[in-house]
Amino acid sequence: MLIIVLLIGITSGYFFGQDNAIEELSELFIKNTTNIEIDLTPNNEEK
């Protein structure tokens, strides 16, 4: 299930733009499940 959430989060960035609600929910689910904080935003540039 974690892999499915990860794939949905990654692909939603390409369809709905960066930092959309689906991506944010996927990141939250992964954080709550694994205690790993990740950013699924494609082409995310470091600030």
VOGU-3710 file (C-alpha; in Angstrom, 3 decimals, decimal comma):
1> mliivlligi> 0,000/0,000/0,000  2,881/2,337/0,755  4,196/1,927/-2,792  0,792/2,831/-4,241  0,582/5,977/-2,104  4,108/6,916/-3,135  3,319/6,499/-6,844  0,079/8,485/-6,549  1,891/11,286/-4,754  4,672/11,461/-7,328
11> tsgyffgqdn> 2,419/11,352/-10,388  -0,069/13,878/-8,978  2,685/16,495/-9,096  2,868/16,135/-12,859  -0,904/16,369/-13,373  -1,954/18,944/-10,755  1,204/20,998/-10,267  3,649/21,111/-7,410  2,538/20,852/-3,777  -1,060/19,899/-4,530
21> aieelselfi> -3,430/18,406/-1,955  -2,998/14,803/-3,136  0,775/15,056/-2,917  0,611/16,619/0,538  -1,706/13,857/1,781  0,634/11,218/0,361  3,581/12,817/2,155  1,583/12,941/5,399  0,567/9,277/5,066  4,184/8,227/4,459
31> knttnieidl> 5,363/10,312/7,431  2,728/8,837/9,763  3,373/5,292/8,562  7,176/5,242/8,444  8,295/8,325/10,433  10,274/9,384/7,344  9,704/12,921/6,084  10,025/13,186/2,295  9,054/15,710/-0,363  7,483/14,198/-3,475
41> tpnneek> 7,528/17,436/-5,477  9,054/16,752/-8,883  11,995/18,923/-9,858  12,132/20,359/-6,367  15,038/22,792/-6,162  16,825/23,303/-2,867  16,339/26,757/-1,387
//
